[in-house]
Amino acid sequence: MREPKTPENEAERLETLRRLNILDTPRHDRFDRYTRISTRIFNVPMAMISLVDADRQWFKSTAGFDAEETPRDVSFCGHAILGDDVFEVRNARRDPRFRNNPLVVEQPHVSFYAGAPLEAPNGHKLGTLCLIDRVPRRLDDEEKRMLKNLADMVVAEMINYVDTDTGLEKRNSLLLAGAKCFAAAREKNAFSLLLFDLTEVTEAGNGRDQQAAQDKAFANLLRRHFPQAESVAALGREDFCVLVRNDDDADQAWAIDAVCTAAREQIFPGPQFADFNALVGRIDYDPEKYASFIDMLYQADELFFIRDTHPSPEIAKKAMTREALARWRKTIF
């Protein structure tokens, strides 16, 4: 048996995978439908969405196979993520790389395997959408293209909910969390959207690589200072939202101040950012004003748009603590 090699970009690949926050999450029909469809389209007894972790391959979805994970060193998918195209093993029992593999000689008795890499937007291979049969077979070129297309659709499902650059949730995840908060709210100001914007950093003429690093660092600050948030999301254009329940406004004020102060000191220390302030404002739940969480998010989009098109002409050069708290207390928007 030949163990799969480790990709040259393994550390970065694993970081991308873990930012998705998908490992060890419950099964979901969004993914199960792809494995069900795959067994029917390709007429195979088993199909899986496999994510290759450091020492295991973990299955987000399976059809015809009950295991939740298997060791990486015996995985076929570990080989598949090394390339760009569909990795096919037509008869594992006669293939010297796999003929004594436990997955071949024992359950599920793999004979045929075909895996299309799940490629993230940054090029990292996260795992595969794979097909398994207990008898030898092969895919033609059209079937390989179809499998690759399905794999790309699986990736789209993953990244529709998580931003792979920052590891924060995206709009779809924020909408789900917000809808739950909205349905459970019993009084005004039960929860809020805190709005943060890095537009002024972009205005300062940052390069794209530096901007991406700053976005990632700012995302880490939001996660660190709002550990109990219902959602911390990146909405694009250097826009960030934190969905919080208003159990203690004093703690919110402290967290907002801590984020802004840390951003100013750790991420944006250059003189070109001397007037930079990340905080924009907040939107409170109000059933008399908003009929749904979507209405609140529309309001956030409008405020972000105003900020993007009319950035503050001048920010007084004050200590970041006083400035952040003052802006928060006034609830600018």
C-alpha positions in Angstrom: 0.0 0.0 0.0 1.2 3.5 -0.8 0.3 6.3 1.6 -0.7 9.6 0.1 2.0 12.3 -0.1 1.5 15.6 1.8 0.8 18.6 -0.4 3.5 21.3 -0.4 1.0 23.9 0.8 -0.3 21.6 3.6 -0.3 24.2 6.3 -2.1 26.8 4.2 -4.5 24.1 2.9 -5.4 23.1 6.5 -5.9 26.7 7.5 -8.4 27.2 4.7 -10.2 24.0 5.6 -10.5 25.0 9.2 -11.6 28.5 8.5 -14.7 27.0 6.9 -15.8 25.7 10.3 -17.3 22.7 8.7 -15.4 19.8 10.2 -17.4 17.8 12.7 -20.6 19.6 11.9 -24.0 17.8 11.6 -25.1 16.4 8.3 -27.2 18.8 6.2 -29.4 18.2 3.2 -27.5 20.9 1.3 -24.7 18.4 1.0 -26.5 15.1 1.2 -28.4 15.9 -2.0 -25.1 15.9 -3.9 -24.1 12.4 -2.7 -27.6 11.1 -3.4 -27.6 12.6 -6.9 -24.1 11.2 -7.6 -25.1 7.6 -6.8 -27.9 7.9 -9.2 -26.1 9.7 -12.0 -23.1 7.4 -12.0 -24.9 4.3 -10.9 -22.6 3.5 -8.0 -23.5 2.2 -4.6 -21.5 4.8 -2.6 -20.7 8.5 -2.9 -19.0 10.8 -0.3 -18.0 14.4 0.3 -14.7 13.9 2.0 -12.6 16.6 3.7 -9.0 15.7 4.2 -7.9 16.8 7.7 -4.4 16.5 9.2 -4.6 12.8 10.1 -8.0 11.8 8.8 -10.6 12.1 6.1 -13.9 13.2 7.5 -17.1 12.8 5.6 -19.5 15.7 5.5 -22.0 13.5 3.6 -22.2 9.9 2.6 -24.6 7.8 0.6 -24.3 4.0 0.9 -21.5 4.2 3.5 -21.9 4.7 7.3 -18.5 5.7 8.5 -17.9 9.3 9.7 -14.2 9.3 9.1 -11.2 7.1 8.2 -7.5 7.5 8.7 -5.8 9.7 6.1 -2.9 7.3 5.5 -5.3 4.8 4.0 -7.5 7.3 2.1 -7.9 7.4 -1.6 -8.9 11.1 -1.3 -5.4 11.9 0.1 -4.1 11.0 -3.3 -6.9 12.8 -5.1 -6.1 16.2 -3.5 -2.6 16.2 -5.0 -3.9 16.9 -8.5 -6.3 19.1 -10.3 -8.2 16.5 -12.3 -10.5 13.6 -11.3 -8.3 10.9 -9.7 -9.5 7.5 -10.8 -8.6 4.0 -9.7 -10.3 1.5 -12.0 -9.5 -1.7 -10.2 -7.9 -1.2 -6.7 -7.4 -5.0 -6.3 -4.9 -5.0 -9.1 -3.4 -1.6 -8.4 -0.1 -1.9 -6.4 -0.8 1.4 -4.6 -4.1 0.1 -3.1 -4.4 -3.7 -3.4 -3.6 -4.3 0.3 -5.3 -1.1 1.5 -7.7 -1.9 4.4 -10.5 -0.1 2.6 -10.0 -2.6 -0.3 -9.5 -5.9 1.6 -12.1 -5.0 4.2 -15.3 -2.9 4.2 -16.3 -1.1 2.1 -14.3 -3.4 -0.3 -13.3 -0.6 -2.7 -12.6 -1.7 -6.2 -13.4 1.4 -8.2 -12.7 4.9 -7.0 -13.1 8.3 -8.7 -12.6 11.6 -6.7 -12.9 15.2 -8.0 -11.0 17.6 -5.8 -12.9 20.2 -3.9 -10.9 23.3 -4.8 -11.4 26.5 -2.7 -11.2 29.9 -4.4 -7.6 30.3 -3.2 -6.6 27.1 -5.0 -6.3 24.8 -1.9 -7.8 21.3 -2.3 -10.0 20.7 0.7 -11.1 17.1 -0.1 -13.2 15.4 -2.8 -16.6 14.5 -4.1 -15.9 10.8 -4.7 -17.6 7.7 -6.1 -17.0 4.1 -5.0 -18.0 0.8 -6.4 -17.2 -2.8 -5.4 -16.6 -3.8 -9.0 -14.1 -2.5 -11.5 -15.2 0.2 -13.9 -14.1 3.5 -15.5 -15.5 6.9 -16.2 -15.6 8.4 -19.7 -14.5 12.0 -20.3 -18.0 13.4 -20.1 -18.6 11.6 -16.8 -15.4 13.1 -15.4 -16.5 16.6 -16.4 -19.9 16.0 -14.8 -18.2 14.8 -11.5 -15.9 17.8 -11.5 -18.9 20.2 -12.0 -20.7 18.6 -9.1 -17.6 19.0 -7.0 -17.5 22.7 -7.9 -21.1 23.0 -6.8 -20.3 21.4 -3.4 -17.5 24.0 -2.9 -20.0 26.8 -3.8 -22.3 25.5 -1.0 -19.4 25.6 1.5 -18.2 29.1 0.6 -21.7 30.6 0.4 -21.7 30.4 4.2 -18.1 31.1 5.2 -15.5 33.6 3.9 -12.4 31.6 3.1 -10.1 34.6 3.4 -11.1 35.7 6.9 -12.8 32.5 8.3 -15.8 34.6 9.2 -19.4 33.8 8.3 -20.9 35.2 5.2 -24.3 36.8 4.5 -26.2 33.5 4.3 -25.0 32.4 7.7 -25.7 35.8 9.2 -29.2 35.7 7.8 -29.8 32.3 9.4 -28.6 33.4 12.8 -30.4 36.7 12.6 -33.7 35.1 11.7 -33.4 32.9 14.8 -32.8 35.9 17.0 -35.6 37.8 15.4 -38.1 34.9 16.0 -37.0 34.6 19.6 -36.9 38.3 20.5 -39.5 39.4 23.1 -38.6 43.0 23.7 -37.0 46.0 22.0 -33.3 46.1 21.8 -33.1 42.4 22.5 -30.2 42.1 20.0 -28.2 44.3 17.8 -26.0 44.4 14.7 -22.7 46.1 15.3 -21.3 47.5 12.1 -17.5 47.9 11.4 -16.0 49.3 8.3 -12.4 49.4 7.0 -13.1 51.7 4.1 -10.8 54.4 5.3 -7.9 51.9 5.2 -8.7 51.2 1.5 -8.9 55.0 0.9 -5.4 55.2 2.3 -4.1 53.3 -0.7 -3.3 49.9 0.7 -2.1 47.1 -1.7 -4.4 44.1 -2.1 -2.1 41.7 -0.2 -1.7 44.1 2.7 -5.5 44.8 2.8 -6.2 41.0 2.9 -3.8 40.5 5.8 -5.4 43.4 7.6 -8.9 42.0 7.0 -7.8 38.7 8.4 -6.3 40.3 11.5 -9.4 42.5 12.1 -11.5 39.3 11.8 -9.4 37.7 14.5 -10.0 40.7 16.7 -13.8 40.5 16.3 -13.8 36.8 17.1 -11.6 37.3 20.2 -13.6 40.2 21.6 -17.1 38.9 20.8 -16.8 35.2 21.7 -20.5 34.9 22.6 -21.7 36.6 19.4 -24.5 34.8 17.5 -22.6 35.6 14.3 -19.5 37.4 13.2 -19.7 38.0 9.5 -17.7 39.5 6.6 -20.1 41.2 4.1 -17.5 42.3 1.5 -16.1 45.7 0.7 -14.2 45.7 4.0 -17.6 45.6 5.8 -18.1 43.5 9.0 -21.1 42.7 11.1 -21.4 41.3 14.7 -24.7 40.0 15.8 -25.0 40.2 19.6 -27.7 39.7 22.2 -28.0 42.8 24.4 -27.5 41.1 27.7 -25.0 43.7 28.9 -24.5 46.9 27.0 -21.5 47.8 29.2 -19.7 44.6 27.9 -20.5 45.6 24.4 -19.0 49.1 24.9 -15.9 47.5 26.3 -15.6 45.0 23.5 -16.1 47.7 20.8 -13.5 49.9 22.4 -11.0 47.0 22.7 -11.4 46.0 19.0 -10.9 49.6 17.8 -8.0 50.2 20.1 -6.3 47.0 19.2 -6.9 47.6 15.5 -5.3 51.1 15.8 -2.3 49.8 17.7 -1.7 46.4 16.1 -3.0 46.5 12.6 -3.0 50.1 11.4 0.0 51.7 13.2 1.3 53.6 10.2 1.0 57.4 10.0 -1.2 57.1 7.0 -3.9 55.7 9.3 -3.5 58.3 12.0 -7.2 59.3 11.6 -8.5 55.9 10.9 -11.6 54.7 12.9 -13.1 51.3 12.1 -16.4 51.7 14.0 -19.5 52.8 12.0 -22.4 52.2 14.3 -25.1 49.8 15.4 -28.7 48.8 14.5 -31.0 47.7 17.3 -33.8 45.2 16.9 -37.1 47.1 16.9 -40.2 45.1 15.7 -42.0 48.4 15.1 -39.3 49.5 12.6 -38.2 46.2 11.1 -40.6 43.4 10.0 -37.8 40.9 9.7 -34.1 40.5 10.1 -33.7 41.0 6.4 -35.0 44.5 6.9 -32.3 45.1 9.5 -29.6 43.8 7.1 -30.9 46.1 4.3 -30.5 49.0 6.7 -26.9 47.8 7.4 -26.2 47.7 3.7 -27.5 51.2 3.2 -25.3 52.5 6.0 -22.3 50.8 4.6 -23.0 52.3 1.2 -23.3 55.7 2.7 -20.0 55.2 4.5 -18.3 53.9 1.3 -19.5 56.8 -0.8 -19.1 59.5 1.8 -16.3 58.6 4.2 -15.9 60.9 7.2 -14.1 64.0 6.0 -12.1 64.4 9.1 -11.8 62.5 12.4 -10.4 64.4 15.3 -7.1 63.1 16.4 -8.1 61.9 19.8 -7.2 58.9 21.9 -8.8 55.8 20.3 -10.5 54.9 23.5 -12.4 58.2 23.8 -13.3 58.3 20.1 -14.6 54.7 19.9 -16.7 55.0 23.0 -18.1 58.4 21.9 -19.1 57.1 18.5 -20.6 54.0 20.0 -22.7 55.8 22.6 -24.0 58.3 20.1 -25.0 55.4 17.8 -24.1 57.5 14.8 -26.7 56.0 12.5 
